[in-house]
Amino acid sequence: MSYDSSMPTPATHRPTAPAPPQPTAGPQPAADPREAARQRLIVALDVPDAGAASVLLDRLDDTCSWFKVGLELFIAAGPAVLDPILRRGHRIFLDLKLHDIPNTVAGAVRSAASLGVDMLTLHAAGGPAVLSAAREALAGTSHPPELLAVTVLTSLDAAQLGAIGIGRSPADQVELLARMGLAAGIRGFVCSPQEVGALRALTGPTGTLVIPGIRPAGGSLGDQKRIATPAQALQMGASFLVVGRPITQAPDPAKAAEAILEEMAAVL
């Protein structure tokens, strides 16, 4: 059964003490399915420098509205790489996956809040103190990004988790971390397509679920292990889809993005 925001909210986990409301970057309602899809597709600018990012922005400027900046590009070009994206009127998902002690993560979150981004990631595995410190660090900021807790990376399967001492399945580990995040006042999560249905049941319709590991039907898996097609991920409850190489490494990135938008629009 496809997820729809009008469906009754399943029984959800609730924090024992209500947390202050968090900013949400969730997709806005759109009457046109094509525009709705455009608001929910995030293109990953996983490129080595600002020049390569600029080339992709030029080619995708009229097609896409959200872009992800991750560690590779942010470390290579610094915060200045965000300015051209913002000047074009686009929105930014800053995917830095912060993972450090609570005080350090809180400081990084405050710094990121001054950059104009709309979503920011940190590792749920940092623990509840880290998640609470990050949330509290946004108090009083003028443009607070929505915090997204990364659960289990899409490159990890049961064998990889076992190698780092985690005996639970990826699905069980994702649920454990998501419940912990909800208790800390976090309402946004990153998980693989395989867990999005379970997390939607936990968060209800108001949670923001950002889903990488998206591959068009027939596309190469690359280093991803837990994947789905765009249509499948949306039908299971995804808020946003993150797509990188199937678009950015295509001979015609705009054409590749349009094909994914069409697949998304067909189920919206």
C-alpha positions in Angstrom: 0.0 0.0 0.0 1.3 3.4 -0.9 1.9 6.0 1.8 -0.2 9.1 1.7 -0.3 12.0 4.2 -4.1 11.7 4.5 -3.8 8.1 5.8 -4.4 7.6 9.6 -1.2 8.0 11.5 0.1 4.6 12.8 0.9 4.2 16.4 4.2 6.0 16.9 6.9 6.3 19.5 6.7 9.5 21.5 9.3 11.2 23.6 8.7 11.0 27.3 9.1 14.8 27.5 7.9 16.9 24.6 10.7 18.6 22.7 10.5 22.1 21.1 9.2 22.0 17.5 12.0 21.6 15.0 12.2 23.3 11.6 11.0 21.2 8.8 12.2 21.3 5.2 9.5 18.8 4.1 8.1 19.1 0.6 5.3 21.6 0.1 2.0 20.5 -1.5 1.9 21.0 -5.3 -1.0 20.4 -7.6 1.2 19.4 -10.5 2.8 16.0 -10.1 5.8 17.1 -12.1 6.4 20.1 -9.8 5.7 17.9 -6.7 8.4 15.5 -7.9 10.8 18.4 -8.5 10.4 19.5 -4.9 11.3 16.0 -3.7 14.3 15.2 -5.8 17.8 16.1 -4.4 20.7 15.8 -6.7 24.0 14.9 -5.0 26.8 17.1 -6.1 29.4 14.5 -5.2 32.2 16.0 -7.3 35.8 16.9 -6.5 35.7 20.7 -6.9 33.7 23.9 -7.3 34.3 23.9 -11.1 32.7 20.5 -11.6 29.8 21.6 -9.4 29.3 24.7 -11.4 29.1 22.7 -14.7 26.4 20.4 -13.2 24.5 23.4 -11.9 24.5 25.0 -15.3 23.1 21.7 -16.8 20.5 21.1 -14.2 19.5 24.7 -13.3 16.1 24.5 -15.1 15.3 20.9 -14.0 16.1 20.5 -10.3 15.6 22.7 -7.2 17.4 20.8 -4.5 21.1 19.9 -4.3 23.2 17.9 -1.8 26.6 19.1 -0.9 28.6 16.4 0.9 32.0 16.0 2.4 34.0 15.7 -0.8 32.9 19.0 -2.3 32.6 20.9 1.0 36.1 20.0 2.1 37.5 20.8 -1.4 35.8 24.1 -1.8 34.7 25.2 1.6 31.4 27.0 2.6 31.9 29.4 -0.4 30.7 26.6 -2.7 27.2 27.0 -1.3 26.8 30.7 -2.4 26.4 30.0 -6.2 23.7 27.4 -5.4 21.8 29.8 -3.2 22.1 32.7 -5.6 20.3 30.5 -8.2 17.4 30.1 -5.9 18.0 26.5 -5.1 17.8 24.7 -1.7 20.7 22.9 -0.1 21.0 19.6 1.8 24.3 19.8 3.6 25.3 16.2 4.2 28.3 16.4 6.5 27.2 13.5 8.8 28.5 15.1 11.9 29.8 12.6 14.5 31.8 13.9 17.5 31.3 14.8 21.2 28.1 16.8 22.0 29.9 20.2 22.4 31.8 19.9 19.1 28.7 18.8 17.2 26.6 21.6 18.8 29.2 24.2 17.6 29.3 22.7 14.1 25.5 22.9 13.9 25.5 26.6 15.0 28.1 27.3 12.3 26.1 25.4 9.6 23.0 27.3 10.6 24.6 30.5 9.4 25.2 29.2 5.9 21.6 29.3 4.5 21.2 25.5 4.1 17.8 23.8 4.7 18.8 20.4 5.9 21.9 19.1 7.8 22.9 15.6 8.8 24.5 14.1 11.9 25.1 10.5 12.8 22.4 9.1 15.1 25.1 6.7 16.4 26.6 9.7 18.2 24.0 9.0 20.9 21.1 10.9 22.5 23.3 13.5 24.1 24.7 14.5 20.7 21.3 14.6 19.2 19.9 16.7 22.0 22.9 19.1 21.9 22.5 19.6 18.2 18.8 20.4 18.5 19.4 22.8 21.3 22.2 24.5 19.4 19.6 25.8 16.8 17.7 27.8 19.4 17.8 31.5 18.4 19.3 31.0 15.0 17.6 32.9 12.2 17.6 30.2 9.5 17.8 26.9 11.4 18.2 23.9 9.1 16.2 20.7 9.7 18.4 18.2 11.4 18.5 14.7 9.9 19.8 11.8 11.9 21.6 9.3 9.7 20.7 5.8 10.8 22.6 3.1 8.9 24.6 3.9 5.8 23.2 2.4 2.6 26.6 0.8 1.9 26.3 -1.4 5.1 24.7 -4.8 5.2 24.5 -7.3 8.0 28.0 -8.6 7.4 29.4 -5.0 7.5 27.5 -4.3 10.7 28.8 -7.5 12.2 32.3 -6.5 11.4 32.0 -3.4 13.6 30.4 -5.3 16.5 26.7 -4.7 15.8 24.8 -8.0 15.9 21.4 -6.6 14.9 20.1 -6.6 11.3 20.2 -3.2 9.4 16.5 -2.9 9.8 16.6 -3.5 13.6 19.5 -1.1 14.0 17.7 1.6 12.0 14.6 1.3 14.2 16.6 1.4 17.4 18.4 4.6 16.3 15.2 6.2 15.0 13.4 5.6 18.3 16.4 7.2 20.1 16.3 10.1 17.7 12.6 10.7 18.3 13.1 10.7 22.0 15.8 13.3 21.6 13.4 15.6 19.6 14.7 14.8 16.1 12.0 14.5 13.4 14.1 13.9 10.3 16.0 10.8 9.4 18.2 9.3 6.6 17.7 5.6 6.0 17.8 3.2 3.1 14.7 2.4 1.0 14.4 -0.9 2.8 13.6 0.8 6.1 11.5 3.8 5.0 8.2 2.1 5.5 9.0 1.2 9.1 10.3 4.7 9.8 7.2 6.2 8.3 5.1 4.2 10.7 7.3 5.5 13.6 7.2 9.2 12.6 3.8 9.5 11.2 3.1 11.9 8.3 5.1 14.8 9.8 8.5 13.1 9.8 11.0 14.0 7.1 12.6 10.9 5.6 15.4 11.5 3.2 16.3 8.4 1.2 19.6 7.7 -0.7 20.3 4.4 -2.4 17.9 5.4 -5.3 18.6 3.7 -8.6 16.4 3.9 -11.7 15.0 0.6 -12.9 17.9 -1.2 -14.6 20.5 1.1 -13.3 23.9 0.1 -11.8 24.0 -0.6 -8.1 27.5 0.8 -7.6 28.6 0.5 -3.9 25.0 0.7 -2.6 23.6 -2.5 -1.0 20.0 -1.5 0.1 18.3 0.3 -2.8 15.0 0.9 -4.5 13.6 2.6 -7.6 12.3 6.2 -7.2 8.7 5.0 -7.5 9.2 2.3 -4.9 10.8 4.6 -2.4 8.0 7.2 -2.7 5.3 4.6 -2.4 6.9 3.4 0.9 6.8 6.8 2.4 9.9 8.8 1.4 9.8 12.5 1.7 12.9 13.2 -0.4 15.0 11.1 -2.8 18.7 11.6 -3.1 20.2 10.7 -6.5 23.8 11.2 -7.5 25.6 9.1 -10.1 22.6 8.1 -12.2 22.2 11.8 -12.9 25.6 13.4 -12.5 27.5 10.8 -14.5 25.0 10.5 -17.2 25.9 11.8 -20.7 23.0 14.2 -20.4 22.4 14.9 -16.7 19.2 17.0 -17.4 17.7 14.2 -19.5 18.5 11.7 -16.8 17.0 13.9 -14.1 13.8 14.4 -16.3 13.4 10.6 -16.6 13.6 10.2 -12.8 11.2 13.1 -12.3 8.7 11.4 -14.7 9.0 8.1 -12.7 8.3 10.0 -9.5 5.4 12.0 -10.9 3.7 8.9 -12.0 3.1 7.9 -8.3 2.5 11.3 -6.8 
